[in-house]
Amino acid sequence: MAGSPHTGLKRLLYAISNSVAGLHAAWKSEEAFRQELLLAIVLFPAAFWLGENTAQIALLLASVSIVLIVELLNTCVEVVIDRIGHEYHELSKRAKDIGSAAVIISLFTLLLVWGLIAYARFFE
């Protein structure tokens, strides 16, 4: 691709526009992203209630954000593979499985962070 004709503030606004379009596309096409985003809407405010200090709140918020980021990246992998072709190929399956594994690891990390901080708040 050739360089962008946009520079300075125009470039920033163009990048923001593309990012919003990407979020919209993910919302429209990916049920998992919709579910995780709705979970984030619940968990973001809950982080300020559960966390007892700034570091805990930051960890809680980061763990939720990581799930969303990894889901978006996994969606990118899936879209590119589907663009290449829908016929079965072992490398395509492997790439999709690895992307899915990244999502599940991010979800386990979220559960671990939230569980440890909840334990510290309520049982220590």
N, C-alpha and C positions, 0 to 999 in steps of 0.2 A: 504494500500500500504506500502511496505517496504521502508525504508529510501533510499535516492538517493546515488549511489556509488560515485557521483561527490562531490568534496570538493574544496574550494578555488576558484581559477580562472576558473577551469573547470566547477564548479557549476554555476558561473556567466554566462559563455558562453553558457552552457546548458539552463539556464533560458532564456537568450536572444533569443536563437534559438526557444524555445517553444513559446515565446511571438510573435516572427515574424510569426511563423506557425499559431498562433491564429489570428493575424491580416489578414493573407492571407486567412484563412478559412472564416473569417467574410466577407472579401471583395468578395470572390467567391460566398458565399451563401446568403448574406443579402443585398437586394436592399436598404433598409433604411440606413444601415451602409455606403454603397457606396455614397448615396446622402449626408449624414451628413459629411462624410470625404471630399467630394468635396466642400461642404459649408465651412468646416474648412480651406481648402486650400485657399479659397478666404478671409475668415474672419481673419485668423491669421495675414497676412500683414496689413489688414485694421485696426486692433486694434492699430497698431503703428501710424497710421495716425489719427484715431479718438481720441484716448486717449491723454489727455493733460498732464498727469503726470504718474509716475510709477505705482501708485495705480490703476488708471483707466485702464491702459494697462493690468495690472495683472488681474483685474476683467473681462475685455473683453476676455482675453485668457483663464481664468479659466472657464468662462461660456461656451465657445466652447468646451473645454476639457471635462467638465462634461457631455455634451450631448453625446460625443463619449463613455465615460466610462459607462454611464447608458445604452446606446444602446448595448454595448458589454455584460454587465451583463444581460440585458433582453434577449439577444440571448442565453446566457448560460441557463437561465431558460427554454426557449422554447426548446432548444436542449435536455435537460435532460428530460423534460416532453414527448417529442416525442420519446425519447429512451425507456421510460417506456411503451408507447403504444399510438396508434393513436385513440383508441376508446374514445368516449366522456366520460368525468368524470367531475363532478362539481368542484372538487378541482383542476384539471388540468386547467379548464377554469378560475377559480379564480386566480390561480398563473399567468397565461398568461395575464389576464386583469390587475392585479396589476403591473406586469412588464411593460406593455404598459402605464399604468398611470404614472409610474416613468419616462418614456421617455417623455411623453407630459409635465410633470411638469418641466423637465430639459429644454425642448424647450421653454416653457413659461418664465422660468428664464432667458434664453439667450435673448429672446425678451425684457424682462424688463430691464436687465442690459444694453443692447445695446441702447434701447430707452431712458433710463434715461441719459446715458452718451452723447448720440447724442443731446438730449434736452439741457443739460448743456452747451455743446459746441456751439450750434447754436442759442439758444434762451435766454440764460442768460447773 
